[in-house]
Amino acid sequence: MDLDSDDRAMLAGDHGEAAAMAMRLLVAVGRGQAAPHLIDIESAHIDGCLYHGRAGLDFARRLVRGGGGVRVPTTLNVSSLDLLHPDLYKGDAVTAGLAMELMDSYVQMGCRPTWTCAPYHLEPRPAFGSQIAWGESNAIVFANSVLGARTNRYGDFMDICCAITGRAPLTGLHTYEGRWGSLVMHVDLAGGLLDDDLTYALIGHVVGRLAGSEIPVLIGLDRRADEERLKALGAAAASSGSIGMVHVVGVTPEALTLEAATGDAPHGVGPVIDERGLETAFRELSRGTGRLGAVSVGTPHMSYESLLRLAAMVEGRRTRLPFYVNTARNTLERAPAQVQLLEAFGATLVTDTCTYITPIMGDIDGDLMTDSAKMAYYAPANLGVTVRLGSLDDCVVSAVQGRVVSSRWDL
């Protein structure tokens, strides 16, 4: 792999031990992926600030001791604590202390304390064609698919190494040909279903399960697949599969035509995604017992526009159940009037983290209802709960009535 003079200087330790260690890892990974060389990146998003154990903290400590500092604008993913609402945390104090040290370590390295899994809601957003290094599965899919930026699926350690060096291996989704679709899938649904938000989350679950790590190309959707619906689709696909990018013909920027989406690459044809397939997806994700215990929405973090919509839904109403809203701190700051409406409704606002990874909700007496296919996929194992899936409107109405209100998919 060819290295330029600055790469070699970092390897030699001229920019400090942290930069040298980061470059060693990038070079090793790049060689393993047969990358011809490294490229400059414009930004990074770090998933490694979420505390999973001492290995991640030890790694961050070593970078800090080695003088580590990011070279590009770098945002931080959700952490293990809600710093704006610290009383919500129901875990042990030792873990909280280690999680806090991990968060502080990344801030010390110059990362922006955004604490959100939806960095695409922040400004500035990556431009079309920009090379970036993002962690967090749903953010990766959104950046590649909706924004047309270019990032591979960067996990813990690799993301911060890219940020410290400002470099990434030229492989995979960073390359022109590495972004061509490899599996064409036809969506065959009645028009009314495409007006239902939950449809897109179910499509995403099916796509991830069938495509695995391939790049799917969807035919049959239209401009009703807006950013919010593509966000739900991508988050679900990245949960049930290892999806890094989805093309939607006629909708996403690199799929104006089928030919543009697939390029010169050979591609297969997957099964048709029809209503029966979505019914199966609903059954896989929604296996509750029928008795409702709590509601949690906003996974990935709820956007400003969705928060406004939710506030309008709950105005003048009151929840009978614990109702959690996950969103980013910057979104909360933009909507003080809506926050008042949500608090009057009885909602608990969660920032900096997410209810499916941090002990916030406590024991739930009954099913957990959510509008997120991602949460429905992970919550049973992470939290030991049974899940009911519904639209955002279903979640609100169910919370008000204190029972599950059937959606069009609840069979």
C-alpha positions in Angstrom: 0.0 0.0 0.0 1.4 3.4 -1.0 1.8 5.9 1.8 2.5 9.6 1.4 5.0 11.6 3.3 2.6 12.6 6.0 1.4 9.0 6.5 5.0 7.9 6.9 5.6 10.7 9.4 2.7 9.6 11.5 3.9 6.0 11.4 7.3 7.2 12.5 5.8 8.9 15.5 6.5 12.5 14.3 3.0 13.5 15.3 2.9 11.7 18.6 2.3 8.1 19.9 -1.5 8.3 19.4 -1.2 9.2 15.7 1.4 6.5 15.2 -0.8 3.9 16.8 -3.8 5.0 14.8 -1.8 4.9 11.6 -0.5 1.5 12.3 -4.0 0.2 12.7 -5.2 1.9 9.5 -2.3 0.5 7.5 -2.9 -3.0 8.8 -6.6 -2.9 8.0 -5.9 -1.2 4.6 -3.4 -3.9 3.6 -5.9 -6.6 4.7 -8.5 -5.0 2.4 -6.0 -4.6 -0.4 -6.4 -0.8 -0.4 -4.0 0.8 -2.9 -3.5 3.8 -0.6 -5.2 6.0 2.0 -7.5 9.0 1.3 -8.3 12.2 3.1 -11.6 12.3 4.9 -13.7 15.4 5.7 -15.4 14.3 8.9 -15.9 11.4 11.3 -18.6 10.1 13.6 -17.4 8.0 16.6 -19.3 5.0 17.8 -16.6 4.0 20.3 -17.8 6.5 23.0 -20.5 4.1 24.1 -19.2 2.1 27.0 -19.2 -1.7 26.3 -16.4 -2.6 28.7 -12.9 -1.9 29.8 -11.2 -2.6 26.5 -12.8 0.5 24.9 -11.9 2.7 27.8 -8.3 1.4 27.9 -8.0 2.1 24.2 -9.3 5.7 24.6 -7.0 6.2 27.6 -4.0 5.2 25.6 -4.9 7.6 22.8 -5.3 10.5 25.3 -2.0 9.6 26.9 -0.4 9.6 23.5 -1.6 13.1 22.8 -4.4 12.1 20.5 -6.4 14.8 18.8 -8.8 14.7 15.8 -7.7 16.2 12.5 -11.2 16.6 11.1 -14.6 17.7 12.5 -15.8 14.7 14.5 -19.1 14.1 16.2 -19.9 11.6 18.9 -22.5 8.9 18.9 -24.8 8.1 21.8 -23.1 7.4 25.1 -24.1 5.3 28.1 -25.4 8.2 30.1 -28.0 11.0 29.7 -26.0 14.0 30.9 -29.0 16.4 30.7 -31.2 14.0 32.7 -28.8 12.1 35.0 -31.5 10.9 37.4 -32.9 8.6 34.6 -29.9 6.2 34.9 -30.7 3.1 36.8 -27.4 1.2 36.4 -24.6 0.9 39.0 -22.4 3.8 39.9 -19.1 2.1 38.9 -20.3 1.5 35.4 -21.6 5.1 35.2 -18.2 6.4 36.3 -16.3 4.4 33.7 -18.8 5.5 31.0 -18.3 9.1 32.0 -14.5 8.8 31.8 -14.9 7.3 28.3 -17.1 10.2 27.2 -14.6 12.7 28.7 -11.7 11.0 26.9 -13.3 11.5 23.5 -14.1 15.1 24.2 -10.5 15.6 25.3 -9.4 14.5 21.8 -11.4 17.3 20.3 -14.6 15.5 19.4 -17.8 17.5 19.4 -20.0 16.3 22.3 -23.1 15.7 20.2 -24.1 12.3 21.7 -26.5 11.3 18.9 -26.9 8.3 16.7 -28.4 10.6 14.0 -25.5 13.0 13.1 -27.2 13.6 9.7 -29.6 15.9 11.7 -26.7 18.1 12.6 -25.3 21.0 10.6 -23.3 21.0 8.5 -24.2 17.7 6.8 -21.7 15.9 4.6 -22.0 16.9 0.9 -22.6 14.6 -2.0 -19.5 12.7 -2.8 -17.6 13.7 0.3 -15.3 11.1 1.9 -16.1 10.5 5.6 -15.5 7.9 8.3 -18.7 7.3 10.2 -19.6 4.7 12.8 -23.2 3.8 13.9 -25.0 1.5 11.5 -28.0 3.6 10.7 -25.9 6.7 10.2 -23.7 4.9 7.8 -26.7 3.8 5.7 -28.2 7.3 5.7 -24.9 9.0 4.8 -24.2 6.7 1.8 -27.8 6.3 0.6 -29.6 9.6 1.3 -26.7 12.1 1.3 -24.5 10.4 -1.2 -21.5 10.8 1.0 -19.0 7.9 1.1 -18.1 5.9 4.2 -17.5 2.2 5.0 -18.9 0.6 8.0 -16.5 1.8 10.7 -16.7 0.2 14.1 -15.1 1.0 17.4 -11.4 1.9 17.3 -11.3 2.3 13.5 -13.5 5.3 13.6 -11.3 7.3 16.0 -8.2 6.2 14.1 -9.6 7.7 11.0 -10.4 10.9 12.9 -7.0 11.2 14.4 -5.1 10.7 11.2 -7.7 12.3 8.9 -7.3 9.3 6.6 -9.1 6.1 5.6 -8.3 3.1 3.4 -9.6 3.5 -0.2 -11.8 0.4 -0.3 -15.4 -0.6 -0.6 -18.0 2.2 -0.3 -15.3 4.8 -0.6 -14.8 3.8 -4.2 -17.0 4.5 -7.2 -17.4 0.9 -8.2 -17.7 -0.3 -4.6 -21.1 1.5 -4.4 -22.8 -0.3 -7.3 -25.8 -2.3 -6.3 -25.5 -6.1 -6.3 -29.1 -7.3 -5.6 -32.2 -5.9 -7.3 -35.4 -6.2 -5.3 -38.9 -5.2 -6.5 -41.3 -3.6 -4.1 -44.9 -4.5 -5.1 -47.3 -2.9 -2.7 -50.7 -1.2 -3.1 -50.4 2.5 -3.3 -52.0 3.1 0.1 -49.4 1.1 1.9 -46.7 3.5 0.7 -48.5 6.3 2.6 -47.9 4.4 5.9 -44.7 5.3 7.8 -44.4 1.8 9.3 -44.3 0.2 5.8 -40.8 1.6 5.3 -39.5 0.1 8.5 -40.9 -3.3 7.6 -39.4 -3.0 4.1 -36.0 -2.3 5.7 -36.3 -5.3 7.9 -37.0 -7.5 4.9 -34.2 -5.9 2.9 -31.6 -6.5 5.6 -32.6 -10.1 6.2 -32.5 -10.9 2.5 -29.5 -8.8 1.3 -27.1 -9.5 4.2 -24.0 -7.5 3.3 -24.9 -6.9 -0.3 -25.9 -3.5 -1.7 -29.6 -3.7 -2.4 -31.4 -1.8 -5.2 -35.1 -1.2 -4.6 -37.5 -0.7 -7.5 -41.1 0.3 -6.8 -40.9 3.1 -4.3 -41.5 6.8 -5.2 -41.0 10.3 -3.7 -43.2 9.4 -0.8 -40.0 7.7 0.5 -38.8 10.9 2.1 -35.8 11.4 4.5 -37.7 10.2 7.5 -39.0 7.1 5.8 -35.6 6.3 4.3 -34.1 6.8 7.8 -36.5 4.1 9.1 -35.8 1.8 6.2 -32.1 2.1 6.5 -32.0 1.7 10.3 -34.0 -1.5 10.0 -31.9 -2.9 7.2 -28.7 -2.2 9.1 -30.1 -4.1 12.1 -31.4 -7.2 10.4 -28.5 -7.3 7.9 -25.0 -5.8 7.5 -26.2 -3.1 5.1 -24.0 -0.1 4.4 -26.0 1.4 1.6 -29.4 1.1 -0.1 -30.3 2.4 -3.6 -33.9 3.4 -4.2 -34.4 3.9 -8.0 -35.8 7.3 -8.8 -35.3 8.5 -5.2 -31.8 8.3 -3.8 -29.1 10.4 -5.5 -27.0 7.7 -7.0 -30.0 5.7 -8.3 -31.7 8.0 -10.8 -32.0 4.9 -13.0 -31.5 1.2 -12.4 -28.4 1.3 -14.7 -26.9 4.1 -12.6 -27.4 2.1 -9.4 -25.9 -1.1 -10.7 -23.2 0.2 -12.9 -21.1 -2.4 -14.6 -21.3 -4.8 -11.7 -23.1 -8.2 -12.1 -26.2 -8.2 -10.0 -28.8 -10.7 -8.9 -32.5 -10.4 -8.5 -34.0 -11.0 -5.1 -37.6 -12.0 -4.2 -40.4 -9.5 -4.6 -41.2 -7.6 -1.5 -45.0 -7.7 -1.2 -47.6 -7.3 1.5 -47.3 -10.9 2.5 -43.5 -10.4 3.1 -44.3 -7.3 5.3 -46.8 -9.3 7.3 -44.1 -11.8 8.0 -41.7 -9.1 9.0 -44.3 -7.6 11.3 -44.7 -11.0 13.0 -40.9 -11.3 13.4 -40.6 -7.9 15.1 -43.9 -7.7 17.0 -44.3 -10.6 19.4 -45.9 -9.0 22.4 -48.3 -10.7 24.8 -51.0 -8.1 24.3 -50.7 -6.3 27.7 -49.0 -2.9 27.3 -46.4 -1.7 29.8 -44.5 1.2 28.3 -43.8 3.1 25.0 -40.5 4.2 23.6 -40.1 6.2 20.4 -37.2 7.8 18.6 -34.7 5.1 17.7 -32.7 6.4 15.9 -32.9 9.8 17.6 -36.1 11.7 16.7 -35.6 14.6 14.3 -36.7 18.1 14.9 -39.6 17.7 12.4 -40.7 14.5 14.0 -40.6 16.0 17.5 -42.9 18.8 16.2 -45.2 16.2 14.8 -45.3 14.2 18.0 -45.9 17.3 20.1 -48.9 18.1 18.0 -50.2 14.6 18.4 -50.1 14.6 22.2 -51.3 18.2 22.8 -54.2 18.2 25.3 -53.8 14.4 26.0 -52.2 12.4 28.8 -50.4 9.1 28.7 -51.5 6.3 31.1 -48.1 4.5 30.7 -44.4 5.4 30.8 -43.7 7.1 27.5 -40.1 7.7 26.5 -38.9 10.0 23.7 -35.3 9.6 22.5 -33.8 12.6 20.7 -30.6 14.6 20.5 -29.8 17.4 22.8 -29.5 19.9 19.9 -33.0 18.9 18.8 -34.4 19.4 22.3 -32.8 22.9 22.5 -34.6 23.9 19.3 -38.1 23.0 20.5 -38.8 24.4 24.0 -42.5 24.8 23.4 -42.8 21.2 22.1 -40.9 20.0 25.1 -43.5 21.6 27.4 -46.3 19.8 25.5 -44.5 16.5 25.7 -43.9 16.9 29.4 -47.5 17.9 30.0 -48.5 14.7 28.2 -46.3 12.8 30.7 -43.4 11.8 28.4 -39.9 11.3 29.6 -37.3 12.9 27.3 -34.1 11.0 26.9 -31.0 12.6 25.3 -27.3 11.6 24.8 -28.2 7.9 24.9 -31.0 5.5 24.0 -33.5 3.4 26.0 -32.6 0.2 24.2 -28.9 0.3 25.4 -29.0 2.1 28.7 -30.9 1.1 31.9 -33.4 3.9 32.0 -36.8 2.3 31.7 -36.4 -0.2 34.5 -38.7 -3.2 34.8 -41.6 -3.0 32.3 -44.9 -4.6 33.4 -46.0 -5.8 30.0 -45.0 -5.2 26.4 -42.8 -2.4 25.2 -44.4 -0.6 22.2 -42.2 1.2 19.7 -42.4 2.7 16.2 -38.8 1.6 15.5 -38.0 -1.6 13.7 -34.4 -1.2 15.0 -35.6 -1.1 18.6 -38.0 -4.0 18.0 -35.0 -6.0 16.6 -32.6 -5.3 19.5 -34.8 -4.7 22.6 -35.8 -8.3 23.3 -32.2 -9.4 23.7 -30.9 -6.1 25.2 -33.7 -5.5 27.7 -35.4 -8.9 28.0 -38.8 -7.4 27.0 -41.5 -8.4 24.5 -42.1 -5.8 21.9 -45.2 -4.5 20.0 -44.5 -2.6 16.8 -46.7 0.2 15.6 -46.7 3.6 13.9 -46.0 6.8 15.8 -49.8 7.4 15.9 -50.4 3.9 17.2 -47.9 4.5 20.0 -49.6 7.7 21.1 -53.1 6.4 21.0 -52.1 3.2 22.8 -50.4 5.2 25.5 -53.5 7.4 26.0 -55.8 4.3 26.2 -53.4 2.2 28.2 -53.7 -0.8 25.8 -52.4 -1.8 22.4 -54.4 -0.2 19.6 -54.2 -2.3 16.5 -52.4 -0.8 13.5 -53.0 -1.9 9.9 -50.2 -4.5 10.3 -51.4 -5.9 13.6 -52.8 -9.3 12.5 
